[in-house]
Amino acid sequence: MTLKSDDVRSIAHLARLHIEEDAVDHYVDDLSSILALVEQMNQVDSQGVEPLSNPLDATQRLRDDNVTEVNQRDKFQQIAPDVAEGLYRVPRVIE
């Protein structure tokens, strides 16, 4: 697919991008090359090809999800300026 200068100007307008007039031809060439590559990739037969989820087949080392601290919510809420029903209350910021 080959783009024209008007196509690039229209795309730039829709994307709310300002493109200098002398750079439009450069964008026409670059975008046309990208679209040609996409067309070429679409022609490749990929039936039966399993998706590659991780190129290294690595797994992330995770620690066990164990509680390591005691619950101190009551202690912290005693010094809070405003608490209601176990929740911290804050001033309204959006009116």
N, C-alpha and C positions, 0 to 999 in steps of 0.2 A: 504494500500500500504506500503510495507516494502522496505526501501532503503538499499543499500549495500554500503560498504566503497568506492568503485569506483564511485558510484553515488554522494556521498558527496564531494569527491575530484573534480569531474567534475563540480558540482555546485559551489564549492569554486573557481575554476579556472575561470568559466564564470563570477562570481561576483567579480573577482580580489581580493579575500580574502585569506590571509595566515592562514592556520590551521595547528597547530602542529600535527605531526603524532600520538602522543599518545592521542590526543583529538578527533580523527576522530570517534572512536567507540562511544564516548559520543554524538557527533553530529548525528550519525546514529540513536541512540536511541531517542533523542529529536525530530529530524525531522520526524521520523517514527510515533511517538506519535501524533505530530501535524497533519500529513496527515491522520492518523486514525480518529482523531477527526473531520476533515473536511469531510471525507467519511460518518461518523456517522451523521453529521449535514445535509448532502445532502440527506440522506434517510428519513428525517422528512417530512411529508406531510404538506406543508405550503399553500395549495390552500385555498383561501378565507380569509387569514389573512391579515389585513390591515397593511401597514407599519407604524411604530411608528416614527413620525417625531420629537417629543419632549416628553421625558418621564415625564416632569412636566407640560406639556401644558401651559407653561409660554409664555408670550409675553413681548418683550422688550419695556420699556418705552422710547419713543423718544420725543424730543422736536420738536416744529413746525419749519419748515425750513423757517425762516424769516431773511431778511437782517437786521443786527444790526449795521453795520458800513457804513460810507459813502465811496464812491469810491475815493481813493486818488492816483490812478495810475499815473496821470500826475505829481503830486507832487513828487512821488518817482522816476519817470523816469527822472526828471530834474536833480537829483543828481547822476544818474547812469553814469558810465564811457562810455558806448556805447549802444545806443538804435536805432532801425530802425523799422519804421512802427508799433510802439506800443509794440515792443518786445525787451527784453533784449538780447544783443549780448554778447557772451562769446568767449574766444579764443578756437581754435580748439585743442582738446586733443587727437584725434585719427587721425593718418596719414595714 
